Amino acid sequence: MSVTVELYGLEVAGAHGVEEEERQRPQPFLYDIWLEVPDGATSDRLEATVDYREVVRCVQEISGGRQFRLLEAIATAVATALVERFELEAARVRVRKPAVRLEAPVEWTAATVEKRKP
């Protein structure tokens, strides 16, 4: 059996981007996270799965701990931290940037990374 926990649309502010202006003032980033948890998660005991509050704190620490230029790098850092910190088989992280400014209108840009336990 495979159990996936999802956090969708987690909003965390960050001062990330290629342009210097983007790194000067925080803007919203949206995280969509899929966590492949152990089968024990079906036991209805919090200690047998991942605590969502701890996942949120992990994302906030990564975003607030340094500045990133690329969404790919943020997604990789978060996915790696989640797999290292929690009992997970895998973590898939999509980072969306809704306040992106391009040469044409766009709703958001995103990067998705999946990290599996070795």
MILO-357700 format. One record per residue: residue number from 1; residue in one letter; x, y, z of N, C-alpha, C, O, CB in turn. Coordinates in steps of 0.001 Angstrom, whole numbers, plus 500000, padded with zeros to 6 digits. Glycine has a CB too. Layout:
num/residuo/npx/npy/npz/capx/capy/capz/cpx/cpy/cpz/opx/opy/opz/cbpx/cbpy/cbpz
NUM/A/X/Y/Z/X/Y/Z/X/Y/Z/X/Y/Z/X/Y/Z $
...
END
This chain:
num/residuo/npx/npy/npz/capx/capy/capz/cpx/cpy/cpz/opx/opy/opz/cbpx/cbpy/cbpz
1/M/500846/498829/500000/500000/500000/500000/500896/501240/500000/501986/501242/500573/499035/499995/501223 $
2/S/500420/502264/499360/501132/503537/499312/500223/504619/499889/499051/504712/499525/501570/503890/497850 $
3/V/500770/505439/500793/500006/506517/501409/500681/507837/501066/501878/508011/501297/499895/506327/502956 $
4/T/499905/508763/500513/500423/510079/500166/499676/511149/500944/498446/511199/500940/500309/510331/498651 $
5/V/500439/512002/501609/499902/513148/502328/500163/514366/501454/501253/514507/500900/500549/513305/503765 $
6/E/499182/515242/501324/499327/516418/500473/499098/517700/501260/498170/517793/502064/498359/516346/499297 $
7/L/499943/518672/501022/499730/520048/501478/499722/520871/500205/500698/520858/499454/500852/520545/502522 $
8/Y/498649/521576/499954/498491/522271/498684/498271/523756/498906/497383/524154/499659/497329/521679/497891 $
9/G/499074/524567/498257/498895/526012/498338/499437/526633/499607/498967/527691/500025/497460/526340/498220 $
10/L/500426/525992/500235/501059/526552/501432/501782/527837/501041/502700/527813/500222/502051/525528/502084 $
11/E/501367/528954/501626/501959/530242/501273/503047/530614/502273/502809/530703/503477/500880/531342/501219 $
12/V/504250/530829/501736/505394/531226/502542/506084/532382/501816/506396/532286/500629/506382/530019/502782 $
13/A/506312/533455/502533/506991/534606/501923/508479/534310/501785/509076/533609/502602/506770/535893/502766 $
14/G/509057/534868/500726/510486/534714/500512/511012/535814/499613/510285/536366/498788/510796/533348/499912 $
15/A/512285/536125/499786/512933/537147/498954/513844/536427/497969/515068/536444/498103/513746/538187/499829 $
16/H/513229/535799/496984/513945/534971/496018/513700/535478/494599/512649/536048/494308/513515/533496/496142 $
17/G/514671/535266/493729/514500/535609/492329/515817/535953/491666/516826/536171/492337/513543/536759/492189 $
18/V/515801/536000/490373/516994/536310/489582/517342/537793/489710/518512/538155/489829/516777/535934/488096 $
19/E/516326/538637/489685/516548/540084/489728/516826/540549/491159/516218/540061/492112/515330/540832/489153 $
20/E/517743/541490/491291/518089/542046/492603/516845/542586/493322/516684/542402/494528/519138/543167/492449 $
21/E/515980/543246/492570/514749/543808/493139/513900/542726/493825/513282/542983/494858/513925/544502/492038 $
22/E/513872/541529/493252/513082/540435/493822/513660/539969/495160/512928/539474/496017/513017/539258/492839 $
23/R/514949/540125/495332/515605/539684/496564/515621/540771/497632/516111/540549/498740/517023/539242/496266 $
24/Q/515089/541942/497304/515052/543047/498256/513799/543032/499137/513831/543472/500286/515132/544358/497512 $
25/R/512697/542521/498583/511459/542543/499373/510734/541206/499210/510592/540691/498101/510534/543730/498937 $
26/P/510283/540660/500332/509592/539361/500287/508332/539403/499419/507642/540419/499328/509222/538918/501701 $
27/Q/508068/538289/498802/506869/538104/497991/506329/536709/498284/507049/535885/498848/507172/538293/496456 $
28/P/505087/536422/497919/504525/535107/498233/505032/534016/497283/505186/534231/496080/503002/535167/498180 $
29/F/505280/532861/497856/505580/531644/497109/504598/530595/497607/504336/530497/498805/507091/531179/497295 $
30/L/504060/529816/496685/503087/528781/497025/503735/527418/496855/504334/527130/495819/501810/528898/496145 $
31/Y/503612/526581/497879/504209/525253/497879/503113/524209/497824/502173/524233/498618/505099/525044/499120 $
32/D/503246/523295/496880/502381/522121/496796/503292/520942/497111/504294/520720/496431/501671/521977/495361 $
33/I/502934/520188/498148/503831/519152/498666/503087/517825/498736/501975/517742/499258/504385/519542/500065 $
34/W/503725/516795/498199/503213/515432/498273/504246/514611/499034/505412/514558/498642/502933/514829/496839 $
35/L/503822/513974/500115/504719/513191/500955/504283/511738/500943/503150/511420/501303/504747/513739/502396 $
36/E/505175/510864/500532/504898/509432/500565/505330/508939/501943/506520/508827/502235/505648/508655/499399 $
37/V/504332/508643/502788/504603/508288/504179/504551/506770/504359/504004/506060/503516/503592/508976/505121 $
38/P/505128/506272/505471/505093/504828/505729/503656/504325/505887/502754/505091/506225/505906/504492/506988 $
39/D/503458/503030/505639/502131/502416/505772/501569/502576/507181/500351/502565/507362/502197/500935/505410 $
40/G/502440/502726/508186/501987/502900/509560/501135/504131/509749/500446/504258/510762/503158/502967/510477 $
41/A/501167/505040/508793/500375/506271/508890/498880/505981/508956/498108/506823/509413/500669/507182/507703 $
42/T/498469/504815/508511/497046/504469/508533/496579/504060/509925/495396/503779/510120/496766/503347/507548 $
43/S/497492/504021/510897/497150/503588/512260/496368/504643/513031/495857/504361/514115/498412/503240/513025 $
44/D/496267/505854/512488/495567/506963/513132/496327/507482/514351/495729/508030/515277/494166/506530/513540 $
45/R/497651/507304/514342/498509/507822/515404/499494/508808/514784/500196/508471/513831/499261/506663/516148 $
46/L/499547/510013/515318/500407/511062/514769/501868/510627/514727/502573/510936/513767/500270/512338/515590 $
47/E/502324/509929/515735/503732/509511/515772/504083/508487/514687/505261/508192/514486/504056/508931/517134 $
48/A/503094/507947/513995/503340/506977/512932/503379/507625/511552/503549/506942/510542/502278/505902/512960 $
49/T/503222/508935/511515/503216/509642/510230/503995/510936/510371/504841/511056/511257/501762/509927/509750 $
50/V/503724/511895/509517/504409/513187/509561/503442/514247/510087/502278/514306/509691/504952/513583/508150 $
51/D/503956/515072/510982/503153/516156/511559/503182/517332/510575/504249/517875/510289/503699/516587/512987 $
52/Y/502033/517717/510066/501963/518787/509067/502572/520080/509574/503177/520828/508807/500524/519030/508658 $
53/R/502416/520345/510863/502983/521575/511443/504503/521587/511304/505101/522628/511033/502586/521708/512933 $
54/E/505120/520425/511490/506573/520329/511349/507002/520502/509890/508058/521070/509612/507069/518980/511886 $
55/V/506189/520017/508977/506464/520203/507548/506443/521693/507211/507330/522187/506517/505428/519430/506679 $
56/V/505438/522400/507699/505331/523844/507456/506565/524555/508017/507145/525411/507349/504029/524420/508097 $
57/R/506962/524208/509229/508149/524840/509830/509401/524568/509000/510248/525448/508849/508356/524333/511270 $
58/C/509519/523378/508471/510670/523030/507632/510715/523910/506387/511773/524436/506040/510617/521542/507229 $
59/V/509592/524072/505720/509525/524914/504515/509869/526357/504873/510621/527013/504153/508111/524839/503863 $
60/Q/509327/526849/505974/509614/528217/506400/511106/528409/506698/511680/529443/506355/508782/528569/507638 $
61/E/511722/527427/507327/513156/527508/507626/513996/527578/506352/514929/528376/506263/513590/526307/508465 $
62/I/513666/526751/505378/514419/526742/504115/514241/528073/503401/515218/528677/502956/513960/525572/503202 $
63/S/512999/528533/503288/512724/529782/502576/513347/530986/503271/513859/531892/502614/511225/529987/502441 $
64/G/513302/530994/504597/513826/532121/505342/515315/532051/505631/515921/533042/506037/513098/532242/506608 $
65/G/515903/530882/505422/517293/530678/505778/518304/531201/504785/519453/531460/505143/517527/529265/505973 $
66/R/517896/531359/503554/518779/531899/502519/517967/532381/501334/516768/532123/501230/519801/530845/502068 $
67/Q/518644/533084/500447/517975/533544/499237/518331/532613/498084/519465/532151/497964/518367/535008/498906 $
68/F/517352/532354/497252/517532/531522/496073/517259/532367/494838/516429/533276/494869/516603/530275/496114 $
69/R/517946/532069/493773/517681/532733/492499/516642/531954/491689/515821/532552/490994/518984/532885/491693 $
70/L/516678/530635/491777/515833/529795/490920/514823/528977/491723/515130/528482/492808/516700/528861/490091 $
71/L/513626/528844/491180/512606/528004/491795/513079/526556/491903/512755/525862/492866/511305/528077/490993 $
72/E/513840/526109/490920/514355/524743/490938/515209/524492/492174/515152/523416/492769/515166/524466/489675 $
73/A/515997/525483/492554/516871/525345/493722/516062/525331/495015/516371/524568/495930/517900/526482/493759 $
74/I/515035/526164/495097/514182/526158/496293/513490/524808/496428/513498/524212/497505/513132/527299/496230 $
75/A/512896/524326/495350/512179/523052/495388/513109/521910/495785/512720/521033/496556/511537/522760/494027 $
76/T/514327/521915/495265/515298/520872/495602/515676/520936/497075/515730/519905/497746/516552/521005/494732 $
77/A/515936/522131/497578/516319/522287/498985/515202/521816/499917/515470/521153/500919/516669/523755/499284 $
78/V/513958/522154/499593/512836/521748/500437/512633/520237/500369/512480/519592/501406/511549/522477/500014 $
79/A/512630/519667/499175/512424/518222/499033/513522/517445/499760/513241/516456/500437/512390/517826/497543 $
80/T/514759/517889/499620/515876/517217/500279/515731/517295/501794/515921/516293/502482/517213/517835/499841 $
81/A/515399/518461/502319/515233/518625/503768/514094/517754/504300/514217/517165/505374/514969/520100/504110 $
82/L/512998/517669/503565/511871/516862/504024/512240/515385/504105/511912/514716/505085/510674/517051/503099 $
83/V/512917/514876/503084/513303/513460/503076/514335/513165/504169/514310/512097/504780/513868/513064/501696 $
84/E/515237/514112/504408/516255/513911/505444/515671/514029/506851/516107/513320/507758/517384/514921/505269 $
85/R/514705/514902/507043/514188/515205/508385/513085/514264/508850/512955/514006/510046/513671/516609/508417 $
86/F/512292/513749/507916/511128/512946/508288/511235/511525/507741/511993/511247/506811/509845/513606/507783 $
87/E/510450/510640/508350/510381/509257/507882/509480/509207/506647/508279/508954/506745/509847/508303/509009 $
88/L/510075/509449/505506/509335/509476/504245/509996/508553/503236/511208/508343/503271/509252/510909/503686 $
89/E/509204/508015/502353/509748/507272/501225/510174/508250/500129/511171/508044/499438/508709/506255/500683 $
90/A/509380/509330/499991/509669/510332/498961/508941/511627/499285/507958/511647/500026/509260/509818/497557 $
91/A/509457/512710/498705/508806/514016/498800/508820/514644/497415/509847/514660/496736/509519/514944/499851 $
92/R/507686/515150/497012/507563/515880/495755/507133/517294/496101/506134/517495/496791/506542/515191/494773 $
93/V/507889/518274/495621/507637/519668/495985/507521/520503/494716/508402/520485/493856/508763/520219/496907 $
94/R/506414/521235/494622/506268/522214/493550/506247/523594/494208/505488/523835/495146/504959/521955/492690 $
95/V/507080/524483/493709/507102/525863/494188/506536/526729/493072/507037/526730/491948/508560/526323/494598 $
96/R/505472/527473/493411/504855/528381/492443/505129/529818/492863/505091/530155/494047/503323/528122/492327 $
97/K/505403/530651/491877/505670/532066/492122/504592/532873/491401/504682/533085/490192/507114/532475/491638 $
98/P/503566/533327/492140/502469/534037/491492/502787/535489/491131/502134/536051/490251/501275/534007/492380 $
99/A/503754/536101/491774/504053/537518/491517/505171/537682/490491/505876/538692/490491/504441/538222/492821 $
100/V/505328/536712/489639/506405/536759/488647/506124/537835/487599/504977/538045/487203/506576/535383/487966 $
101/R/507176/538506/487161/507048/539518/486107/507848/539056/484899/509073/538941/484948/507539/540924/486598 $
102/L/507137/538797/483829/507770/538387/482579/507369/539385/481500/506680/540368/481771/507363/536925/482180 $
103/E/507801/539123/480300/507502/540043/479197/506081/539901/478677/505642/540675/477826/508470/539821/478066 $
104/A/505371/538914/479190/503963/538710/478844/503242/538265/480110/503867/537713/481015/503795/537650/477684 $
105/P/501939/538499/480185/501202/538089/481380/501279/536575/481601/501185/535786/480661/499740/538526/481271 $
106/V/501451/536199/482860/501476/534793/483235/500906/534681/484650/501195/535509/485513/502933/534201/483152 $
107/E/500102/533658/484873/499482/533489/486193/500523/533152/487257/500507/533725/488347/498412/532390/486143 $
108/W/501418/532234/486948/502517/531902/487847/503544/531055/487105/503260/530480/486054/501999/531157/489102 $
109/T/504743/530995/487677/505760/530064/487194/505969/529041/488301/505616/529287/489455/507114/530804/486815 $
110/A/506544/527888/487950/506724/526840/488944/507869/525923/488575/508276/525836/487417/505451/526039/489106 $
111/A/508372/525247/489578/509335/524156/489390/508938/523052/490337/508523/523308/491468/510820/524622/489644 $
112/T/509066/521807/489869/508715/520648/490671/509899/519699/490752/510550/519402/489750/507487/519934/490089 $
113/V/510164/519227/491971/511271/518290/492217/510748/517136/493050/509953/517330/493969/512471/518993/492937 $
114/E/511198/515933/492724/510875/514766/493543/512158/514165/494071/513105/513932/493321/510070/513717/492737 $
115/K/512182/513915/495370/513358/513331/496023/512902/512052/496720/511939/512060/497487/514022/514341/497049 $
116/R/513611/510944/496441/513288/509658/497051/514396/509286/498033/515548/509691/497877/513110/508551/495966 $
117/K/514023/508506/499048/515022/507980/499978/515963/507075/499193/515527/506315/498328/514349/507203/501169 $
118/P/517258/507160/499498/518202/506275/498778/517971/504807/499095/518678/503944/498573/519643/506644/499125 $
END
